[in-house]
Amino acid sequence: MEPVTKEMFQEWITSPVTKKVFSVLKAEREQLKEGLVNGNYESEEAVKGTCRAIANFITIEYEDLDVNPSK
């Protein structure tokens, strides 16, 4: 796999497509949290896990990537 450079990451993170995807994910996360508050889900832990996964994705930084594939 091709290594990801900091410049490549910056290009991706600032892309209009990435920004739109992050916006949609943020909105989805807010809806999930509202559903938790209102008791709309049988499996609250699964919803919390989804919210955490979305948060991890939308706050990703270059340093979070495994930039050394030999690890």
C-alpha positions as CSV (number, residue, x, y, z in Angstrom):
1,M,0.0,0.0,0.0
2,E,1.2,3.5,-0.8
3,P,2.4,5.5,2.2
4,V,0.2,8.4,3.1
5,T,2.1,11.6,3.4
6,K,1.1,14.6,5.5
7,E,0.5,16.5,2.3
8,M,-1.9,13.8,1.0
9,F,-3.7,13.8,4.3
10,Q,-4.1,17.6,4.2
11,E,-5.5,17.4,0.7
12,W,-8.0,14.8,1.7
13,I,-9.1,16.4,5.0
14,T,-9.7,19.8,3.2
15,S,-11.5,18.3,0.2
16,P,-15.1,19.5,-0.2
17,V,-16.2,15.9,-0.4
18,T,-14.5,15.0,2.9
19,K,-16.0,18.1,4.5
20,K,-19.5,17.1,3.2
21,V,-19.1,13.5,4.5
22,F,-18.0,14.8,7.9
23,S,-21.0,17.1,8.0
24,V,-23.4,14.3,7.3
25,L,-21.7,12.1,9.9
26,K,-21.9,14.9,12.5
27,A,-25.6,15.3,11.8
28,E,-26.1,11.5,12.1
29,R,-24.2,11.5,15.4
30,E,-26.4,14.2,16.8
31,Q,-29.6,12.3,15.7
32,L,-28.3,9.2,17.4
33,K,-27.5,11.1,20.6
34,E,-31.0,12.6,20.6
35,G,-32.4,9.1,20.2
36,L,-30.4,8.0,23.2
37,V,-31.8,10.9,25.3
38,N,-35.3,10.0,24.2
39,G,-34.9,6.3,24.8
40,N,-35.5,5.3,21.2
41,Y,-33.1,2.4,21.0
42,E,-33.2,-1.1,22.5
43,S,-29.4,-1.4,22.3
44,E,-28.0,1.8,23.8
45,E,-24.5,0.4,24.0
46,A,-24.5,-0.3,20.2
47,V,-25.6,3.3,19.5
48,K,-23.0,4.7,21.9
49,G,-20.4,2.6,20.1
50,T,-21.5,4.1,16.8
51,C,-21.3,7.6,18.2
52,R,-17.8,6.9,19.4
53,A,-16.8,5.5,16.0
54,I,-18.2,8.6,14.2
55,A,-16.4,10.9,16.7
56,N,-13.1,9.0,16.1
57,F,-13.4,9.3,12.4
58,I,-14.4,13.0,12.2
59,T,-11.6,14.0,14.5
60,I,-8.9,12.0,12.8
61,E,-5.5,13.6,12.5
62,Y,-2.5,12.6,10.4
63,E,-0.7,11.4,13.5
64,D,-3.6,8.9,14.2
65,L,-2.8,7.1,10.9
66,D,-0.6,4.0,10.9
67,V,1.9,5.7,8.6
68,N,4.5,2.9,9.1
69,P,2.9,-0.2,7.5
70,S,5.8,-2.4,8.8
71,K,4.5,-2.2,12.4
